[in-house]
Amino acid sequence: MEKLFFEDYTLGECFISPARTITEADIVNFASLTGDWHPLHTDAEYAKSTPFGERIAHGMLTLAIGTALLFRLGEHVHLPKSFIAFYGMDCVRFYNPVKIGDTIHCRMEVSALDVKDDLRGLISAVYKIQNQRDEDVVVFSARALAGRRPRVSPSSSRGQQEL
């Protein structure tokens, strides 16, 4: 369901994205874009000698793709139409590697709703990017600044909105 304002969210509300499989092309394209050609991600022979035994996706690639999967739910679902700004991210943890062929999805749960003022509120959420076995691969908390629903003035005979 499309969200318009801060008030459209409830504490504990949960959103689960569709899934997507991470490919070798994703890893190569991310390495090209960022310049991070660490052999753990890009050299199959090197990666065999690591504790992972094979190449793994960059953590930031997993974070970016996993979080963006929430937009597949609709443009204004996990972020409201009145979205103002990304407010911050905390406690990012990479719990498990994502390997070529792993399929990830993102689970977002609203953890706090804090009014900043009459015009804005902070939506806090815990994000869990999980693999096809529902194992956490990346977990973090983040906050988004969103607009509040305009109040209708009771003294207004035409129902104009106060700002």
The 8 nearest C-alpha neighbors of each residue, nearest first, counted from 0:
[[1, 76, 2, 73, 75, 72, 77, 3],
 [0, 2, 76, 75, 3, 73, 79, 74],
 [3, 1, 79, 76, 75, 7, 4, 80],
 [2, 4, 80, 79, 81, 1, 7, 75],
 [5, 3, 147, 6, 7, 148, 81, 79],
 [4, 6, 147, 7, 145, 146, 120, 8],
 [7, 5, 4, 8, 147, 148, 9, 3],
 [6, 8, 5, 4, 2, 3, 9, 79],
 [9, 7, 6, 5, 10, 12, 2, 109],
 [10, 8, 12, 11, 7, 109, 6, 112],
 [9, 11, 109, 12, 110, 111, 112, 8],
 [12, 10, 109, 108, 110, 9, 13, 111],
 [13, 11, 109, 9, 10, 108, 14, 8],
 [14, 12, 108, 107, 11, 109, 15, 106],
 [13, 15, 107, 106, 108, 16, 12, 77],
 [16, 14, 106, 105, 107, 13, 17, 69],
 [17, 15, 69, 105, 104, 68, 72, 18],
 [16, 18, 104, 68, 15, 71, 19, 69],
 [19, 17, 104, 103, 102, 16, 20, 68],
 [18, 20, 102, 103, 21, 104, 17, 68],
 [19, 21, 102, 101, 100, 103, 22, 18],
 [22, 20, 100, 99, 101, 102, 25, 19],
 [23, 21, 25, 99, 24, 100, 20, 26],
 [22, 24, 26, 25, 99, 27, 21, 100],
 [23, 25, 27, 22, 26, 28, 21, 29],
 [26, 24, 22, 28, 23, 27, 29, 21],
 [25, 27, 29, 23, 24, 28, 56, 30],
 [28, 26, 30, 24, 29, 25, 31, 23],
 [27, 29, 31, 25, 30, 26, 24, 32],
 [28, 30, 32, 26, 31, 27, 33, 25],
 [29, 31, 35, 27, 34, 36, 33, 28],
 [32, 30, 28, 34, 29, 33, 27, 35],
 [31, 33, 29, 30, 34, 28, 35, 27],
 [34, 32, 30, 35, 31, 29, 36, 28],
 [33, 35, 30, 31, 36, 32, 29, 37],
 [36, 34, 30, 33, 37, 31, 29, 32],
 [35, 37, 30, 34, 38, 41, 40, 31],
 [36, 38, 39, 35, 40, 41, 42, 30],
 [39, 37, 42, 41, 40, 36, 45, 46],
 [40, 38, 46, 37, 54, 41, 42, 55],
 [41, 39, 54, 38, 55, 37, 56, 42],
 [40, 42, 38, 39, 36, 37, 43, 54],
 [43, 41, 38, 45, 44, 46, 39, 40],
 [42, 44, 46, 45, 54, 53, 47, 41],
 [45, 43, 47, 46, 42, 48, 53, 38],
 [44, 46, 42, 47, 43, 48, 38, 39],
 [45, 47, 53, 39, 43, 54, 49, 48],
 [48, 46, 52, 53, 44, 45, 49, 43],
 [47, 49, 46, 45, 52, 50, 44, 53],
 [50, 48, 46, 51, 52, 47, 45, 53],
 [49, 51, 52, 48, 47, 46, 53, 39],
 [50, 52, 49, 53, 46, 47, 54, 55],
 [53, 51, 47, 49, 50, 46, 48, 54],
 [52, 54, 46, 47, 51, 43, 55, 49],
 [55, 53, 40, 46, 39, 43, 98, 41],
 [54, 56, 98, 40, 97, 96, 53, 57],
 [57, 55, 97, 40, 26, 98, 58, 60],
 [56, 58, 60, 59, 61, 40, 55, 26],
 [59, 57, 61, 60, 62, 56, 93, 96],
 [58, 60, 62, 61, 57, 63, 56, 64],
 [61, 59, 57, 63, 62, 58, 64, 56],
 [60, 62, 58, 59, 64, 63, 65, 57],
 [61, 63, 59, 65, 60, 64, 66, 58],
 [64, 62, 60, 66, 61, 65, 59, 67],
 [63, 65, 67, 61, 66, 62, 60, 68],
 [66, 64, 62, 68, 67, 63, 105, 61],
 [65, 67, 68, 63, 64, 69, 62, 105],
 [66, 68, 64, 69, 65, 70, 63, 71],
 [69, 67, 70, 65, 66, 71, 16, 64],
 [68, 70, 16, 67, 71, 72, 66, 77],
 [69, 71, 72, 68, 73, 74, 67, 77],
 [72, 70, 73, 69, 68, 16, 17, 74],
 [73, 71, 70, 69, 16, 76, 74, 17],
 [74, 72, 71, 70, 76, 75, 1, 69],
 [73, 75, 70, 76, 72, 71, 78, 1],
 [76, 74, 79, 1, 78, 80, 2, 73],
 [77, 75, 1, 78, 2, 73, 74, 79],
 [76, 78, 75, 79, 69, 14, 70, 2],
 [79, 77, 75, 76, 82, 80, 2, 74],
 [80, 78, 2, 75, 3, 82, 81, 4],
 [79, 81, 3, 75, 82, 2, 4, 78],
 [80, 82, 146, 79, 145, 4, 3, 83],
 [83, 81, 145, 79, 80, 84, 78, 144],
 [84, 82, 145, 144, 81, 146, 85, 143],
 [85, 83, 144, 86, 143, 82, 145, 142],
 [84, 86, 143, 87, 144, 142, 83, 141],
 [87, 85, 143, 142, 84, 144, 88, 141],
 [88, 86, 142, 141, 85, 89, 143, 140],
 [87, 89, 141, 140, 142, 139, 90, 86],
 [90, 88, 140, 91, 139, 141, 87, 142],
 [89, 91, 139, 92, 140, 88, 138, 141],
 [92, 90, 139, 89, 138, 93, 137, 140],
 [91, 93, 138, 137, 94, 90, 139, 136],
 [92, 94, 137, 136, 95, 138, 91, 58],
 [95, 93, 136, 137, 92, 135, 96, 138],
 [96, 94, 136, 93, 97, 135, 137, 134],
 [97, 95, 55, 98, 136, 94, 56, 93],
 [98, 96, 56, 55, 101, 95, 99, 136],
 [97, 99, 55, 101, 56, 100, 96, 54],
 [98, 100, 22, 21, 101, 23, 55, 97],
 [99, 101, 21, 20, 22, 98, 102, 23],
 [102, 100, 98, 20, 99, 21, 97, 130],
 [101, 103, 20, 19, 131, 130, 21, 18],
 [104, 102, 130, 18, 129, 19, 131, 20],
 [103, 105, 18, 129, 16, 128, 65, 17],
 [106, 104, 128, 16, 65, 127, 15, 129],
 [105, 107, 15, 127, 126, 14, 128, 16],
 [106, 108, 126, 14, 13, 125, 124, 127],
 [109, 107, 13, 124, 125, 12, 11, 110],
 [108, 110, 124, 11, 12, 10, 123, 111],
 [109, 111, 124, 123, 10, 11, 108, 125],
 [112, 110, 123, 109, 10, 122, 113, 124],
 [111, 113, 122, 121, 123, 114, 10, 120],
 [114, 112, 121, 120, 115, 111, 122, 123],
 [113, 115, 120, 116, 121, 119, 112, 117],
 [116, 114, 120, 119, 113, 121, 117, 118],
 [115, 117, 118, 119, 114, 120, 147, 113],
 [118, 116, 119, 147, 115, 114, 162, 120],
 [117, 119, 147, 116, 146, 120, 162, 149],
 [120, 118, 146, 147, 116, 115, 145, 117],
 [119, 121, 114, 115, 145, 113, 144, 5],
 [122, 120, 144, 113, 143, 112, 123, 145],
 [121, 123, 112, 143, 142, 111, 144, 120],
 [124, 122, 142, 111, 110, 141, 109, 121],
 [125, 123, 109, 110, 108, 140, 141, 107],
 [124, 126, 140, 108, 107, 139, 110, 109],
 [127, 125, 107, 139, 138, 106, 140, 124],
 [128, 126, 138, 106, 105, 137, 129, 135],
 [127, 129, 105, 137, 104, 136, 65, 135],
 [128, 130, 135, 133, 134, 136, 103, 104],
 [129, 131, 103, 133, 132, 102, 134, 101],
 [130, 132, 102, 133, 103, 101, 129, 134],
 [131, 133, 130, 134, 129, 135, 102, 103],
 [134, 132, 129, 130, 131, 135, 103, 104],
 [135, 133, 129, 132, 130, 136, 131, 95],
 [134, 136, 129, 137, 128, 127, 94, 133],
 [135, 137, 95, 94, 129, 93, 128, 134],
 [138, 136, 93, 128, 92, 135, 94, 127],
 [139, 137, 127, 92, 126, 91, 128, 93],
 [140, 138, 91, 90, 126, 125, 89, 92],
 [139, 141, 125, 89, 124, 88, 126, 90],
 [142, 140, 88, 87, 124, 123, 89, 125],
 [141, 143, 123, 86, 87, 122, 121, 124],
 [142, 144, 85, 86, 122, 121, 84, 145],
 [145, 143, 121, 84, 83, 120, 86, 82],
 [146, 144, 82, 83, 120, 81, 5, 119],
 [145, 147, 119, 81, 4, 118, 5, 82],
 [148, 146, 5, 119, 118, 4, 149, 120],
 [147, 149, 4, 150, 6, 146, 5, 118],
 [150, 148, 160, 147, 162, 161, 151, 118],
 [149, 151, 161, 160, 152, 148, 162, 147],
 [152, 150, 160, 161, 158, 159, 153, 149],
 [151, 153, 154, 155, 161, 160, 150, 159],
 [154, 152, 155, 151, 158, 156, 159, 150],
 [155, 153, 152, 156, 158, 151, 157, 159],
 [154, 156, 158, 152, 157, 153, 159, 151],
 [155, 157, 158, 154, 153, 159, 152, 151],
 [156, 158, 155, 159, 154, 160, 152, 153],
 [159, 157, 155, 156, 151, 160, 152, 153],
 [160, 158, 157, 151, 155, 152, 161, 156],
 [159, 161, 151, 150, 152, 149, 158, 162],
 [162, 160, 150, 151, 152, 149, 159, 158],
 [161, 149, 160, 150, 118, 117, 151, 148]]
